[in-house]
Amino acid sequence: MRHLGAQCRYAWDKIKRLLEKHGATVENIDKVVTYLTDIRDFSEAGKCQTEAFAGATQPAGTVVAVTALVWPGMLIEVDVTASARK
């Protein structure tokens, strides 16, 4: 059973918590790289990211299709670069 949506929401929740820990939000993200094991999930991953940004302007981004990720069953990995702007 595939759970890309749940994995994507979990990844963005972790990212948001880490940003908050450092006094930042998604608005501090400069770039997003999303790794997908199935490029057919592109649309669903995009919807999930749009929800995560909740109306904030999204930064530059790249989507990369890969054959596998580190853990079996892992469908998506999200890598962000953020900066502390005042």
N, C-alpha and C positions, 0 to 999 in steps of 0.2 A: 504494500500500500504506500502510495506517495503522499508526502506531507510537505510539499514545498512551501505552501502558505504559512504553515505553523513554524517551519524552520526559518523562514524569512522574517516573520514577526519576532521570533526569539532573537535573531541576530540583531535586528534594529533596536530591540529593547535593551540588549547588552550594550550596544553602542551608545544609546541615549543615557544609560546609567553611568557609563564611564565618562562621557562628556560632562554630565551634571557634577560628577565627583570633582571635576577640574574647573567648575564654574562656567561651562560652555553649553551650547545647545547645537541642534542640527544646523543652525545658521552659521556656526563656526567651521563647518565642514567645507573644505576647499575642493576635494575630489573624492569620487566613489569608484571603486573597481568591484564589480560583481562577477563572481565565478559561478558558472552553472554547469552541471553535469549533463543537462539536456537543454539545448538551445530552444526547444519548443516551450520551455517555461519562461521565456523572455517576457512575455506580456504579463504573466502573473507576478513575476519578480518586479516588474516596473510598477504595477498597481500597488504592490506592497511598499515599495520605496516612496511612492507618491503619498501614501497614507502616513508613512513615518515622518515625512516633511510637513505634513498638515498645513499646507498653504505657503510654507516658507519657500523662497527661491532655491531650486535645486542647483548644485554645482555641476561642473563638468563630470562626465562619467564615462566609464568603459565597461562593456560586458564581454567576458571571455568564456568561451565554451571549452571545457576540460573533460578528459576522459574519466577522471576520478578525483575525489578529495580525500583528505587524510583518514576520515572515519567511514567505514562501510555504512551505506544508507544516507550519507551526507549529500544533499542535493545542491546546496548553495553556500557560498562563503562571501561575506561582504567585507571589503577592506576600505577604510576611510582614512583620509589625511585631513587633519583639522588644525587650525591655528587659533591661538588665544588673541582675539582682537578686542580692542576696547572702544 
